[in-house]
C-alpha cells in the first residue's frame, strides 16, 4: 500500500470530523481578540506575600480572586466591549491557580503569567455556559480525574 493510499484511508476514517470547523465544540475566537497585557500588580503581590508567611493556604486560596478583581478593574472597558462578564475572568483565573501560586512564590515571571491570564480569559469567554461549568476533565474524558484536571 502506498503512502498516498494510507493517508487517504486515514483521512476517510476521520470523515466524521468534517464540517465541525472547531475543536471540542469551542466557538472560534478571532486571533485579533486580545486583552491588554496587565502590568504586574505590585500592591496585590505585596498583600498576598504578607498573607503568605503566616497562612500559605489562605494566600493560595485568595490569590486568583484578588488578581481577577484587579484585572476586571483594569480591563473593564475591554471586557464590556467584548461582552465578557467578570465571572468569566474569575473562573479563568481560578483555572490558573497553580501558575498564580508559582508567581506568588517567585518561581514564575509576571510576563509569563500575564500572557496566560489574558489568553485564558478570551478562550473561556468562547466556551458555552455548559462547558465553562464542567471541570475540564469532565468535558474531555467524561469523568473527573483524581487530580481534578487542569484546563
LOLUM-206792 format. One record per residue: chain; x, y, z of N, C-alpha, C in turn. Coordinates in Angstrom, 3 decimals. Example, Ala and Ser with C-alpha at 12.3 -4.5 7.8 and 13.67 -1.06 7.14 Angstrom:
LOLUM-206792
("A", (13.190, -5.690, 7.800), (12.300, -4.500, 7.800), (13.200, -3.300, 7.800)) ("A", (12.850, -2.250, 7.080), (13.670, -1.060, 7.140), (12.900, 0.030, 7.870)) 
end
This chain:
LOLUM-206792
("A", (0.865, -1.178, 0.000), (0.000, 0.000, 0.000), (0.900, 1.225, 0.000)) ("A", (0.592, 2.165, -0.846), (1.419, 3.372, -0.943), (1.108, 4.335, 0.196)) ("A", (2.042, 5.276, 0.403), (1.853, 6.291, 1.440), (0.620, 7.127, 1.143)) ("A", (0.398, 7.441, -0.120), (-0.758, 8.242, -0.506), (-2.055, 7.503, -0.187)) ("A", (-2.079, 6.221, -0.461), (-3.279, 5.431, -0.180), (-3.540, 5.355, 1.325)) ("A", (-2.464, 5.196, 2.098), (-2.618, 5.138, 3.551), (-3.154, 6.454, 4.089)) ("A", (-2.596, 7.558, 3.620), (-3.056, 8.876, 4.065), (-4.518, 9.078, 3.695)) ("A", (-4.906, 8.608, 2.511), (-6.298, 8.742, 2.091), (-7.231, 7.949, 2.981)) ("A", (-6.803, 6.735, 3.376), (-7.631, 5.902, 4.248), (-7.804, 6.556, 5.617)) ("A", (-6.732, 7.141, 6.126), (-6.817, 7.814, 7.418), (-7.748, 9.005, 7.316)) ("A", (-7.609, 9.777, 6.260), (-8.455, 10.951, 6.068), (-9.918, 10.537, 5.951)) ("A", (-10.195, 9.465, 5.218), (-11.571, 8.995, 5.102), (-12.112, 8.541, 6.447)) ("A", (-11.261, 7.917, 7.258), (-11.666, 7.456, 8.577), (-12.026, 8.598, 9.513)) ("A", (-11.498, 9.777, 9.239), (-11.788, 10.951, 10.056), (-12.916, 11.791, 9.473)) ("A", (-13.626, 11.242, 8.511), (-14.694, 11.978, 7.853), (-15.762, 12.499, 8.796)) ("A", (-15.967, 11.828, 9.929), (-16.984, 12.281, 10.876), (-16.637, 13.644, 11.466)) ("A", (-15.381, 14.068, 11.355), (-14.975, 15.367, 11.885), (-15.248, 16.512, 10.908)) ("A", (-15.494, 16.169, 9.651), (-15.696, 17.220, 8.662), (-16.889, 18.084, 9.010)) ("A", (-16.753, 19.366, 8.763), (-17.853, 20.290, 8.971), (-17.950, 20.830, 10.381)) ("A", (-17.189, 20.283, 11.316), (-17.259, 20.810, 12.674), (-16.542, 22.149, 12.762)) ("A", (-15.424, 22.280, 12.081), (-14.764, 23.573, 11.963), (-14.062, 24.071, 13.217)) ("A", (-14.203, 23.418, 14.332), (-13.528, 23.863, 15.549), (-13.364, 22.673, 16.484)) ("A", (-12.269, 22.641, 17.227), (-12.035, 21.504, 18.101), (-12.923, 21.533, 19.339)) ("A", (-13.391, 20.377, 19.743), (-14.123, 20.189, 21.002), (-15.305, 21.123, 21.186)) ("A", (-15.938, 21.549, 20.106), (-17.138, 22.344, 20.210), (-16.924, 23.788, 20.617)) ("A", (-15.692, 24.255, 20.639), (-15.446, 25.644, 21.023), (-15.846, 26.587, 19.902)) ("A", (-16.357, 27.744, 20.291), (-16.661, 28.766, 19.308), (-15.348, 29.370, 18.848)) ("A", (-15.239, 29.697, 17.577), (-13.979, 30.280, 17.123), (-13.762, 31.661, 17.734)) ("A", (-12.544, 31.925, 18.147), (-12.174, 33.237, 18.675), (-11.246, 33.867, 17.648)) ("A", (-11.619, 35.013, 17.104), (-10.738, 35.634, 16.124), (-9.370, 35.900, 16.736)) ("A", (-8.288, 35.654, 15.983), (-6.953, 35.851, 16.536), (-6.696, 37.298, 16.956)) ("A", (-7.481, 38.224, 16.440), (-7.281, 39.624, 16.780), (-7.870, 39.990, 18.144)) ("A", (-8.651, 39.087, 18.756), (-9.254, 39.381, 20.050), (-8.231, 39.088, 21.145)) ("A", (-7.752, 40.144, 21.761), (-6.808, 40.005, 22.871), (-7.145, 41.053, 23.917)) ("A", (-6.652, 40.827, 25.094), (-6.790, 41.800, 26.169), (-5.421, 42.434, 26.401)) ("A", (-5.429, 43.671, 26.832), (-4.186, 44.362, 27.125), (-3.410, 43.580, 28.179)) ("A", (-2.106, 43.450, 27.986), (-1.285, 42.762, 28.979), (-1.261, 43.583, 30.263)) ("A", (-1.545, 42.919, 31.347), (-1.575, 43.594, 32.647), (-0.162, 43.896, 33.127)) ("A", (-0.009, 45.057, 33.725), (1.240, 45.365, 34.425), (1.244, 44.566, 35.723)) ("A", (2.420, 44.237, 36.222), (2.488, 43.470, 37.456), (1.825, 44.247, 38.590)) ("A", (0.832, 43.646, 39.253), (0.105, 44.330, 40.326), (0.902, 44.292, 41.641)) ("A", (1.776, 45.259, 41.803), (2.687, 45.290, 42.949), (1.921, 45.297, 44.264)) ("A", (0.808, 46.047, 44.333), (0.025, 46.113, 45.577), (-0.592, 44.763, 45.924)) ("A", (-1.131, 44.093, 44.916), (-1.751, 42.781, 45.144), (-0.671, 41.782, 45.559)) ("A", (0.479, 41.842, 44.908), (1.573, 40.943, 45.255), (2.017, 41.162, 46.703)) ("A", (2.148, 42.421, 47.109), (2.556, 42.724, 48.485), (1.519, 42.203, 49.486)) ("A", (0.247, 42.390, 49.160), (-0.827, 41.913, 50.044), (-0.795, 40.388, 50.181)) ("A", (-0.606, 39.702, 49.073), (-0.574, 38.244, 49.101), (0.679, 37.709, 49.795)) ("A", (1.812, 38.358, 49.569), (3.041, 37.910, 50.227), (2.986, 38.156, 51.732)) ("A", (2.288, 39.209, 52.154), (2.118, 39.451, 53.592), (1.273, 38.339, 54.211)) ("A", (0.328, 37.813, 53.449), (-0.522, 36.725, 53.912), (0.195, 35.375, 53.804)) ("A", (1.160, 35.302, 52.920), (1.849, 34.046, 52.628), (2.598, 33.481, 53.833)) ("A", (3.332, 34.325, 54.542), (4.152, 33.821, 55.659), (3.306, 33.188, 56.765)) ("A", (2.293, 33.902, 57.289), (1.539, 33.285, 58.378), (0.550, 32.214, 57.914)) ("A", (-0.021, 32.385, 56.718), (-1.059, 31.452, 56.262), (-0.932, 31.162, 54.767)) ("A", (-0.038, 30.263, 54.388), (0.155, 29.968, 52.964), (-1.110, 29.475, 52.263)) ("A", (-1.904, 28.664, 52.938), (-3.132, 28.143, 52.317), (-4.116, 29.274, 52.023)) ("A", (-4.207, 30.230, 52.927), (-5.102, 31.373, 52.715), (-4.607, 32.226, 51.549)) ("A", (-3.309, 32.404, 51.430), (-2.746, 33.176, 50.320), (-3.022, 32.467, 49.000)) ("A", (-2.828, 31.162, 48.992), (-3.054, 30.396, 47.770), (-4.520, 30.449, 47.351)) ("A", (-5.394, 30.399, 48.323), (-6.824, 30.450, 48.046), (-7.273, 31.834, 47.570)) ("A", (-6.712, 32.881, 48.160), (-7.122, 34.256, 47.850), (-6.519, 34.792, 46.558)) ("A", (-5.380, 34.259, 46.145), (-4.636, 34.827, 45.014), (-5.443, 34.950, 43.716)) ("A", (-6.105, 33.897, 43.227), (-6.840, 34.046, 41.966), (-7.937, 35.107, 42.040)) ("A", (-8.665, 35.145, 43.150), (-9.751, 36.117, 43.289), (-9.249, 37.550, 43.345)) ("A", (-8.169, 37.779, 44.092), (-7.608, 39.138, 44.167), (-7.061, 39.587, 42.820)) ("A", (-6.368, 38.688, 42.137), (-5.854, 39.042, 40.809), (-6.989, 39.257, 39.813)) ("A", (-8.029, 38.446, 39.903), (-9.171, 38.603, 38.994), (-9.860, 39.950, 39.223)) ("A", (-10.047, 40.328, 40.479), (-10.667, 41.627, 40.776), (-9.812, 42.765, 40.231)) ("A", (-8.505, 42.647, 40.372), (-7.589, 43.654, 39.832), (-7.716, 43.719, 38.302)) ("A", (-7.738, 42.552, 37.659), (-7.826, 42.502, 36.195), (-9.150, 43.065, 35.697)) ("A", (-10.244, 42.739, 36.369), (-11.563, 43.249, 35.963), (-11.564, 44.777, 36.028)) ("A", (-10.954, 45.330, 37.056), (-10.892, 46.788, 37.177), (-10.086, 47.399, 36.031)) ("A", (-8.974, 46.775, 35.674), (-8.119, 47.293, 34.599), (-8.770, 47.075, 33.229)) ("A", (-9.335, 45.902, 33.010), (-9.897, 45.527, 31.714), (-11.361, 45.920, 31.550)) ("A", (-11.934, 46.631, 32.454), (-13.371, 46.897, 32.476), (-13.943, 47.272, 31.110)) ("A", (-13.378, 48.282, 30.473), (-13.908, 48.728, 29.174), (-13.742, 47.663, 28.095)) ("A", (-12.598, 46.998, 28.090), (-12.363, 45.953, 27.093), (-13.334, 44.791, 27.278)) ("A", (-13.548, 44.400, 28.516), (-14.464, 43.284, 28.791), (-15.874, 43.610, 28.329)) ("A", (-16.326, 44.827, 28.622), (-17.663, 45.235, 28.177), (-17.751, 45.208, 26.659)) ("A", (-16.716, 45.721, 25.990), (-16.700, 45.746, 24.529), (-16.726, 44.363, 23.904)) ("A", (-16.117, 43.397, 24.581), (-16.079, 42.026, 24.076), (-17.249, 41.181, 24.583)) ("A", (-18.049, 41.749, 25.489), (-19.181, 41.011, 26.046), (-18.756, 39.932, 27.028)) ("A", (-17.643, 40.134, 27.709), (-17.143, 39.153, 28.675), (-17.542, 39.596, 30.078)) ("A", (-18.227, 38.714, 30.788), (-18.672, 39.028, 32.155), (-17.529, 38.845, 33.148)) ("A", (-17.528, 39.589, 34.248), (-16.484, 39.445, 35.270), (-16.353, 38.026, 35.814)) ("A", (-17.454, 37.275, 35.869), (-17.397, 35.901, 36.376), (-16.510, 35.020, 35.495)) ("A", (-16.496, 35.313, 34.199), (-15.647, 34.547, 33.283), (-14.176, 34.794, 33.620)) ("A", (-13.841, 36.031, 33.948), (-12.472, 36.369, 34.331), (-12.092, 35.613, 35.602)) ("A", (-12.972, 35.662, 36.583), (-12.702, 34.981, 37.853), (-12.506, 33.482, 37.635)) ("A", (-13.382, 32.872, 36.851), (-13.270, 31.434, 36.595), (-11.986, 31.115, 35.832)) ("A", (-11.647, 31.934, 34.866), (-10.416, 31.711, 34.102), (-9.191, 31.789, 35.011)) ("A", (-9.192, 32.752, 35.920), (-8.061, 32.891, 36.843), (-8.006, 31.704, 37.808)) ("A", (-9.165, 31.184, 38.197), (-9.190, 30.006, 39.075), (-8.529, 28.809, 38.394)) ("A", (-8.696, 28.688, 37.080), (-8.092, 27.562, 36.365), (-6.581, 27.707, 36.268)) ("A", (-6.076, 28.891, 36.535), (-4.621, 29.127, 36.523), (-4.052, 29.241, 37.934)) ("A", (-4.739, 28.680, 38.892), (-4.338, 28.765, 40.305), (-2.879, 28.349, 40.510)) ("A", (-2.444, 27.268, 39.896), (-1.068, 26.790, 40.082), (-0.053, 27.787, 39.527)) ("A", (-0.330, 28.332, 38.349), (0.579, 29.327, 37.761), (0.649, 30.587, 38.624)) ("A", (-0.489, 30.996, 39.145), (-0.535, 32.169, 40.028), (0.277, 31.894, 41.293)) ("A", (0.146, 30.695, 41.816), (0.913, 30.319, 43.010), (2.414, 30.366, 42.719)) ("A", (2.825, 29.878, 41.568), (4.245, 29.913, 41.213), (4.753, 31.349, 41.115)) ("A", (3.927, 32.245, 40.574), (4.301, 33.664, 40.521), (4.427, 34.225, 41.934)) ("A", (3.493, 33.914, 42.772), (3.500, 34.401, 44.146), (4.746, 33.915, 44.896)) ("A", (5.142, 32.685, 44.633), (6.326, 32.110, 45.274), (7.631, 32.608, 44.656)) ("A", (7.543, 33.280, 43.499), (8.746, 33.770, 42.832), (9.333, 32.802, 41.827)) ("A", (8.602, 31.720, 41.522), (9.080, 30.721, 40.564), (8.555, 30.945, 39.144)) ("A", (7.773, 31.973, 38.956), (7.230, 32.303, 37.626), (7.324, 33.806, 37.442)) ("A", (7.795, 34.226, 36.273), (7.877, 35.668, 35.982), (6.490, 36.197, 35.648)) ("A", (6.255, 37.466, 35.971), (4.956, 38.064, 35.714), (4.620, 38.059, 34.232)) ("A", (5.577, 38.374, 33.367), (5.274, 38.440, 31.936), (4.783, 37.089, 31.416)) ("A", (5.303, 35.989, 31.966), (4.810, 34.664, 31.572), (3.358, 34.485, 32.015)) ("A", (3.099, 34.805, 33.254), (1.757, 34.633, 33.806), (0.754, 35.567, 33.144)) ("A", (1.134, 36.814, 32.933), (0.212, 37.801, 32.360), (-0.289, 37.370, 30.980)) ("A", (0.585, 36.797, 30.171), (0.166, 36.304, 28.858), (-0.848, 35.184, 28.971)) ("A", (-0.626, 34.279, 29.930), (-1.569, 33.176, 30.147), (-2.929, 33.696, 30.609)) ("A", (-2.919, 34.672, 31.496), (-4.168, 35.178, 32.069), (-5.090, 35.747, 30.996)) ("A", (-4.566, 36.656, 30.179), (-5.390, 37.269, 29.132), (-5.898, 36.258, 28.124)) ("A", (-5.014, 35.348, 27.696), (-5.409, 34.340, 26.712), (-6.463, 33.398, 27.288)) ("A", (-6.322, 33.030, 28.557), (-7.289, 32.124, 29.169), (-8.662, 32.774, 29.265)) ("A", (-8.707, 34.051, 29.587), (-9.990, 34.747, 29.673), (-10.681, 34.733, 28.315)) ("A", (-9.945, 35.032, 27.262), (-10.539, 35.051, 25.921), (-11.022, 33.655, 25.533)) ("A", (-10.228, 32.616, 25.819), (-10.659, 31.246, 25.499), (-11.881, 30.850, 26.312)) ("A", (-11.891, 31.173, 27.600), (-13.037, 30.853, 28.455), (-14.294, 31.543, 27.962)) ("A", (-14.162, 32.766, 27.497), (-15.322, 33.506, 27.003), (-15.903, 32.846, 25.760)) ("A", (-15.094, 32.092, 25.026), (-15.583, 31.448, 23.808), (-16.288, 30.127, 24.087)) ("A", (-16.209, 29.633, 25.321), (-16.888, 28.390, 25.679), (-18.354, 28.650, 25.980)) ("A", (-19.168, 27.648, 25.783), (-20.575, 27.775, 26.156), (-20.676, 27.748, 27.679)) ("A", (-21.802, 28.144, 28.219), (-22.015, 28.146, 29.665), (-21.867, 26.741, 30.236)) ("A", (-22.337, 25.729, 29.527), (-22.226, 24.351, 29.995), (-20.773, 23.919, 30.063)) ("A", (-19.993, 24.259, 29.046), (-18.579, 23.886, 29.031), (-17.820, 24.595, 30.140)) ("A", (-18.164, 25.865, 30.416), (-17.478, 26.604, 31.482), (-17.787, 25.995, 32.840)) ("A", (-19.006, 25.469, 33.012), (-19.421, 24.936, 34.305), (-18.782, 23.586, 34.597)) ("A", (-18.512, 22.806, 33.573), (-17.952, 21.471, 33.779), (-16.449, 21.558, 34.018)) ("A", (-15.943, 20.770, 34.963), (-14.491, 20.710, 35.124), (-13.867, 20.248, 33.815)) ("A", (-12.679, 20.710, 33.468), (-12.061, 20.363, 32.188), (-11.994, 18.869, 31.937)) ("A", (-11.691, 18.065, 32.949), (-11.587, 16.626, 32.729), (-12.939, 16.029, 32.367)) ("A", (-14.040, 16.591, 32.875), (-15.373, 16.112, 32.520), (-15.669, 16.384, 31.047)) ("A", (-15.267, 17.551, 30.557), (-15.549, 17.899, 29.170), (-14.855, 16.947, 28.209)) ("A", (-13.622, 16.553, 28.518), (-12.844, 15.789, 27.561), (-12.904, 14.284, 27.763)) ("A", (-13.051, 13.840, 29.014), (-12.947, 12.425, 29.260), (-14.186, 11.797, 29.889)) ("A", (-15.172, 12.598, 30.231), (-16.403, 12.047, 30.741), (-16.439, 11.837, 32.246)) ("A", (-15.315, 11.917, 32.924), (-15.288, 11.759, 34.375), (-14.132, 12.562, 34.943)) ("A", (-14.305, 13.035, 36.141), (-13.253, 13.836, 36.768), (-12.052, 12.951, 37.074)) ("A", (-10.880, 13.500, 36.855), (-9.660, 12.776, 37.201), (-9.399, 12.941, 38.688)) ("A", (-8.632, 12.046, 39.305), (-8.334, 12.179, 40.732), (-7.643, 13.496, 41.054)) ("A", (-6.847, 14.015, 40.131), (-6.131, 15.273, 40.380), (-7.005, 16.482, 40.106)) ("A", (-8.181, 16.300, 39.560), (-9.077, 17.416, 39.305), (-8.949, 17.999, 37.921)) ("A", (-7.888, 17.716, 37.208), (-7.713, 18.199, 35.848), (-7.439, 19.684, 35.775)) ("A", (-6.756, 20.094, 34.749), (-6.445, 21.493, 34.517), (-6.776, 21.801, 33.086)) ("A", (-7.387, 22.951, 32.843), (-7.760, 23.355, 31.505), (-6.546, 23.678, 30.679)) 
end
